[in-house]
Amino acid sequence: WRGRRRPDGGRHYDRLAGAAAEVGVLFTVLTLVTGSLWGRVTWGTYWQWDARLTATVMLAITYAGYLALRRLPAGGSAAGAGSHRRAAIMALISFVNVPIVHFSVDWWRTLHQKASLSVGRRPEITGEMYWTLLYSAAA
């Protein structure tokens, strides 16, 4: 709606959404790969059908699906506008998974520990780990 008022018809926001999705795919896949390596050491297996892990995989799949829809031919419309509209609709529907992944730490008590840092609660980690985490986040 706001994009239609822009002289470029909202293409700026469309390009921004595509770039954000590419970064999202990169970090989600990186999370899954490094988490699997850590899981092998901790749980003795690369994968468990844990609710949090499954929600994160679904997030990666929806990111990849969004990017695939953006690259489909437009089917008669100019410069892929139709495929970008379909991708935008998919992005809106898929966004439901984002809060599920974020809040899964508090909702489900499964293989993972609960949140180490939360607003309004005392940190679950103490001492050197706490300061190392804060220093790393600031860097």
N, C-alpha and C positions, 0 to 999 in steps of 0.2 A: 504494500500500500504506500509506504513512504517512498519506496524506490521509484514509483511511477512519477513522482514530482521532480526527480533528478533529470537533468538533461540527457544522461546516458541510459535512462530507462531502468536504473537499478543494477546495471552490469557490474558496477563497482562492488556492491554488496555480494553479488553472485561470485565474483572472483575471490573476494575475501572469504566467503564460505567454503569455496573449493580449496583454498590454501589452508584454511584452518582444519578441514577434514583430512588433508594429506598429512599435516603435522599430527593430528589425532591418531591416524592409522599408525604412523611411525612409533609414537609413544605407547600406544596400546599393545602393539605387537612386541615392542621392546619389553614392556611390563610382563607380558605372557611368557616370553622366552626366558628372561632372567628369573622370573618367578618359578618356572619349571626347573631351571637349574638349581635354584635354592631348594625347591621342593624335593628334588632327588636326594639331596644331602640330608634334609630334615625328616621327610616322611618315608624315604626309601623308594619313591616312585616319582616319575616326572609329572604325572597327572592324577588328580582325584576329581570325581564328579561332585565337587563342592558347589554350593549355591553361589558363592562369591566368584569363583573361577568361571562358572558357567555364564553368569551375568556379564563378566568381562569379555568372554569369548563372543557373546551375542553383541556386545558393543563393537567389537572389532569387525564382526560380520556386517553389521549395519553401516559402519564406516565404509567398508569395502563396497557394499552394495550401492551406497550413495555415490561413491566415486565412479563405479561402473555405469550407473544411470547417467551421470554427467557426460560420459564419453560415448553414449549411444548416438547413432545418427538421428537427426531431428525428424525424419519422416515427412518431408515437404515443407517444414518451417525453416525460416532463415537462420543460419549459423547456430543450430543446436538449441534454439530457444525452447522448443517443446520438450527436449530431454532434460533441460535445466529446470523446467517447471515441474516435471515428474520427480526430479531429484529433490527439489525444494519441498514437495509434498512428503516424500519419503523421509527427509530430514526432520520435518515437524512431527511425523508419526514416531520416528525412531528416538526422538529426544526423550521419550518416556523412560527409556533405559538408563539415561544418565543419572537421575537421582536414585534409581534402584542400585546402581553400582556404588555410588557415593555413600549412601546410607546403609548398605549391606553390612558394613563393619559393626554397626549398632543393632541391626535387626536380627542377624543370624549368628549364633554361637556355633561355629563349625571348626574347621581346622585352624583358622587364623585366630590370632589374638585380637582383643578389642582394640579400639583406637588408642594409640600411644599419647596423642595430644588432642584435647577437645576443649572448646570454649566453655568456660564456666565449671570445668572439672579439674581436679588435681591431676597432673601428668602421671601416666602409668610408668614412665621411665624416670630414673633419677640419676644424679651425679654426673659423671663424665659423659654418659650417653646423651643426656639432656642437652648439655652445653655443646657437644659435638654436633648434634642435630640442628640446633639453632645457628651455630656457626656455618654449617654447610648450607642451610636454607638461605642465610644472608648472603653467602658468596654467590 
